[in-house]
């Protein structure tokens, strides 16, 4: 029985000198394959650590660039708020400042998440991203409350809005800046599997559309309806609340170890394709930061040797790690099958 299929080394970063000539290169290739076969759990060490560090580094770059873009956008809008008195633009500016500040807890989380696992934190520090997500939700809620307060205050005590063309220009600036940041954050967040970064990107995208709403407030004021400005401010507050709901739901799912059911289906299909696997039992997936961890049960023939059953489990783990996106580690438990009327887990019946 084949223990492992020949992996596509070049695709997974295990290169072993296919392009090199000579006997030494071939010998190195054979040694690499032998080492891989006899240490099948090496996916959890250097290669996976490098991948984790690279994804965190990408996250840090996204945060640095988007922070700079949003701060420039918000500062430009703040200057216009100071001499225009637009409460709609004030709400948008506050939201942009809040969105820029969400980069701070995320950056800290990415930095903390790069630390190696310890005997106390055996899964590492990836959950720091979920804590950062909670901070982001609080910041979004605070910006909504402040924007809503200012809008209601201006409805009670209306004031004229000045420099309407500048206010309109600030709205366009806010849209362009936020949409660029949103696309960047969402793209990289999905690529590295960071729910917090995706939530932050969705937040920025809605900020962009609320910036366009500032144009409506400026247009209404230009037509002689000064109340349009605080009304738009209230609408922006409502939009922020919708963003708050979506971001909170995203973070809640991560905190509750929720995963896309399609990932579970994909994992089951991958395991069933491994040689020697007769059936698939429980499949559990969880996110730790922006990496997946798996625990799966497989059924093998009851007359399989210990070495053979281990080889089957190793191959199943090997396929999972290579074929399931963003999976960093897998624990595979083997159960004997094919014996009628025998419960191999009877002693655990009351504990499950």
C-alpha positions in Angstrom: 0.0 0.0 0.0 1.3 3.4 -0.9 1.9 5.6 2.2 2.2 8.9 0.4 1.7 10.2 -3.0 4.6 12.2 -4.5 3.9 15.8 -3.5 4.3 18.7 -5.9 7.3 20.1 -4.2 7.6 23.2 -6.2 4.0 24.2 -5.5 4.4 24.0 -1.7 7.8 25.5 -1.1 9.7 22.2 -0.6 11.9 22.7 -3.6 14.8 20.3 -3.9 16.8 21.3 -6.9 15.0 20.0 -10.0 16.9 22.4 -12.1 20.3 21.5 -10.8 22.5 19.1 -12.7 24.6 16.2 -11.5 24.6 13.4 -9.1 24.8 15.7 -6.0 21.5 17.4 -6.9 19.8 14.1 -7.4 21.1 12.8 -4.1 19.8 16.0 -2.4 16.4 15.4 -4.0 16.3 11.8 -2.7 17.3 12.8 0.8 14.6 15.5 0.8 12.0 13.0 -0.2 13.2 10.5 2.4 13.2 13.1 5.1 9.7 14.2 4.1 8.4 10.6 4.2 9.9 9.9 7.6 9.0 13.2 9.2 5.5 13.8 7.8 4.4 16.3 10.5 7.0 18.8 9.5 4.3 21.0 7.9 3.7 22.5 11.3 7.3 23.8 11.8 9.5 26.0 9.6 7.4 26.1 6.4 4.2 26.9 8.2 5.8 29.4 10.5 7.3 31.2 7.5 3.8 31.3 5.9 2.3 32.7 9.1 5.0 35.4 9.4 4.5 36.3 5.7 0.7 36.6 6.1 1.2 38.8 9.2 3.8 40.9 7.4 1.3 41.5 4.6 -1.3 42.4 7.1 1.1 44.9 8.7 1.8 46.5 5.3 -1.9 46.8 4.5 -2.5 48.5 7.8 0.4 50.9 7.5 -0.6 52.1 4.0 -4.4 52.3 4.7 -3.7 54.1 8.0 -1.6 56.8 6.1 -4.3 57.1 3.4 -7.2 57.5 5.8 -5.3 59.9 8.1 -4.6 62.2 5.1 -8.2 61.9 4.0 -9.6 62.7 7.5 -7.2 65.6 8.1 -8.1 67.2 4.7 -11.8 66.8 5.7 -11.3 68.2 9.2 -9.8 71.4 7.8 -12.9 71.9 5.6 -15.2 71.1 8.6 -13.5 73.8 10.6 -14.5 76.6 8.2 -17.7 75.1 6.7 -19.6 74.0 9.8 -21.1 71.0 8.0 -22.3 68.4 10.5 -22.7 65.8 7.7 -19.0 66.3 6.8 -18.1 66.2 10.5 -19.8 62.8 10.9 -17.9 61.5 7.9 -14.6 62.9 9.2 -15.1 61.3 12.6 -15.8 58.0 10.9 -12.7 58.3 8.8 -10.6 59.0 11.9 -12.2 56.1 13.6 -11.4 53.8 10.6 -7.8 54.9 10.6 -7.5 54.3 14.3 -8.8 50.7 13.9 -5.4 49.9 12.3 -3.7 50.4 15.7 -5.3 47.4 17.5 -5.0 45.3 14.3 -1.3 46.1 14.0 -0.7 45.1 17.6 -2.7 41.9 17.0 -0.6 40.9 13.9 2.6 41.6 15.9 1.5 39.6 18.9 0.2 36.8 16.6 3.7 36.3 15.2 5.0 35.0 18.6 5.7 31.3 18.9 3.4 29.0 20.8 4.2 28.3 24.5 3.3 25.7 27.1 0.6 28.2 28.3 -0.6 29.4 24.9 -0.3 26.1 23.1 -2.2 27.2 20.0 -0.1 30.4 19.8 -1.3 34.0 19.9 -3.4 34.1 16.7 -6.6 34.9 18.8 -5.2 38.3 19.4 -6.9 39.2 16.1 -10.3 38.4 17.5 -9.6 40.7 20.5 -8.6 43.4 18.0 -11.9 42.8 16.2 -13.8 43.5 19.5 -11.8 46.8 19.8 -12.7 47.7 16.2 -16.4 47.1 16.9 -16.2 49.4 19.9 -14.5 52.1 17.9 -17.2 51.9 15.2 -19.9 52.1 17.8 -18.3 55.2 19.4 -18.0 56.9 16.0 -21.7 56.2 15.3 -22.7 57.6 18.7 -20.7 60.8 18.3 -21.9 61.4 14.7 -25.5 60.8 15.7 -25.2 63.2 18.7 -23.8 66.0 16.5 -26.5 65.5 13.9 -29.4 65.6 16.5 -27.8 68.6 18.1 -27.7 70.4 14.7 -31.3 69.4 14.0 -32.4 71.1 17.2 -30.3 74.2 16.6 -29.9 74.6 12.8 -26.9 76.5 11.4 -25.9 77.6 7.9 -23.3 75.6 6.1 -20.6 77.6 4.4 -18.1 76.8 1.6 -20.5 74.3 0.0 -18.2 73.6 -2.9 -15.4 72.7 -0.5 -17.8 70.4 1.4 -18.7 68.6 -1.8 -15.1 68.2 -2.7 -14.4 66.8 0.8 -17.1 64.2 0.2 -15.5 63.1 -3.1 -12.1 62.9 -1.3 -13.6 60.8 1.4 -15.1 58.4 -1.1 -11.9 57.9 -3.1 -9.7 57.4 -0.1 -12.1 54.9 1.6 -12.8 52.9 -1.5 -9.1 52.4 -2.1 -8.5 51.3 1.4 -11.6 49.0 1.4 -10.5 47.2 -1.8 -6.9 46.8 -0.4 -8.0 45.5 3.1 -10.7 43.1 1.8 -8.4 41.7 -0.9 -5.5 40.9 1.4 -7.8 40.0 4.4 -9.5 37.3 2.3 -6.1 36.1 0.9 -4.6 35.6 4.4 -7.9 34.6 6.1 -8.1 37.6 8.5 -11.7 38.2 9.5 -10.7 41.3 11.4 -9.0 42.8 8.4 -12.0 42.0 6.1 -14.4 43.6 8.7 -12.2 46.7 8.7 -12.3 46.7 4.9 -16.1 46.5 4.8 -16.1 49.4 7.3 -14.0 51.5 5.0 -16.2 50.7 2.0 -19.3 51.9 3.8 -17.4 55.0 4.8 -16.8 55.7 1.2 -20.5 55.7 0.4 -21.4 57.8 3.4 -18.8 60.3 2.1 -20.8 60.5 -1.1 -23.9 61.3 1.0 -22.1 64.5 2.1 -22.7 65.7 -1.5 -26.5 65.4 -0.9 -26.2 67.5 2.2 -24.2 70.2 0.4 -26.7 70.1 -2.5 -29.7 70.5 -0.2 -28.0 73.4 1.6 -27.2 75.1 -1.8 -30.9 74.8 -2.7 -31.9 76.6 0.5 -32.6 73.6 2.8 -30.1 73.9 5.6 -31.8 71.0 7.4 -30.5 68.7 4.7 -27.1 68.7 6.3 -28.1 67.3 9.7 -30.5 64.9 8.0 -27.7 63.5 5.9 -25.6 63.3 9.1 -28.3 61.1 10.7 -28.4 58.9 7.6 -24.6 58.5 7.8 -25.1 57.5 11.5 -27.6 54.8 10.3 -25.1 53.6 7.7 -22.4 53.3 10.4 -24.8 51.2 12.5 -25.2 48.8 9.6 -21.4 48.5 9.3 -21.3 47.9 13.1 -23.8 45.1 12.8 -21.8 43.3 10.0 -18.5 43.7 11.7 -19.9 42.5 15.0 -21.4 39.4 13.3 -18.1 38.6 11.6 -16.1 38.8 14.9 -18.8 36.9 16.8 -18.5 34.0 14.3 -14.8 33.9 14.9 -15.1 34.0 18.6 -17.6 31.1 18.4 -15.4 29.0 16.2 -17.7 29.2 13.2 -16.5 28.2 9.8 -18.0 28.2 6.3 -19.7 24.8 6.0 -18.3 24.5 2.5 -14.8 24.2 4.1 -16.0 21.2 6.1 -17.4 19.6 2.9 -14.1 20.3 1.1 -12.1 18.7 4.0 -14.3 15.6 3.9 -13.8 15.2 0.2 -10.0 15.6 0.5 -9.8 13.0 3.3 -12.0 10.5 1.4 -9.6 10.7 -1.5 -6.7 9.5 0.7 -5.7 5.8 0.1 -6.8 3.5 2.9 -9.5 5.7 4.3 -12.8 3.7 4.5 -15.0 6.5 5.9 -14.8 9.9 7.5 -16.1 10.6 11.0 -16.2 13.9 12.8 -14.4 16.9 11.1 -13.8 20.0 13.3 -12.3 23.2 11.9 -11.5 26.3 13.8 -9.7 29.6 13.1 -6.8 30.7 15.2 -6.1 34.2 13.9 -5.9 33.9 10.1 -5.0 30.2 10.1 -7.2 27.1 10.2 -6.6 24.1 12.5 -8.4 20.8 12.0 -9.3 17.7 14.0 -10.7 14.8 12.0 -11.6 11.1 12.6 -11.1 8.6 9.9 -12.1 4.9 9.6 -9.5 2.4 8.4 -9.7 -1.4 8.0 -9.7 -3.3 11.4 -7.0 -5.6 10.3 -4.6 -2.8 9.4 -1.3 -2.8 11.2 -0.4 0.1 13.6 2.3 1.3 11.1 -0.2 1.0 8.2 -2.9 2.9 10.1 -0.4 5.6 11.0 0.7 5.9 7.4 -2.9 6.3 6.3 -3.4 9.0 8.9 -0.3 10.8 7.8 -1.3 10.8 4.1 -4.8 12.2 5.1 -3.1 14.9 7.1 -0.7 15.6 4.3 -3.4 16.1 1.7 -5.4 18.3 4.1 -2.5 20.6 4.8 -1.7 21.0 1.1 -5.2 21.1 -0.4 -7.4 23.0 2.2 -6.8 26.7 2.0 -5.0 28.3 5.0 -4.9 25.1 7.0 -1.8 25.2 9.1 -2.2 22.0 11.3 -4.3 18.9 11.4 -4.7 16.1 14.0 -6.0 12.9 12.5 -7.5 10.1 14.7 -7.9 6.6 13.3 -10.8 4.3 14.1 -10.9 0.6 13.2 -13.9 -0.4 11.0 -15.3 -3.5 9.5 -16.2 -5.4 12.7 -19.9 -5.8 13.3 -21.3 -5.4 16.8 -18.0 -4.0 18.3 -18.0 -0.5 19.8 -14.4 0.5 20.1 -15.4 3.7 22.0 -17.7 2.1 24.5 -15.6 3.3 27.5 -16.0 6.9 26.2 -19.8 6.7 25.6 -20.6 8.7 28.7 -18.0 11.3 28.0 -19.0 12.3 24.5 
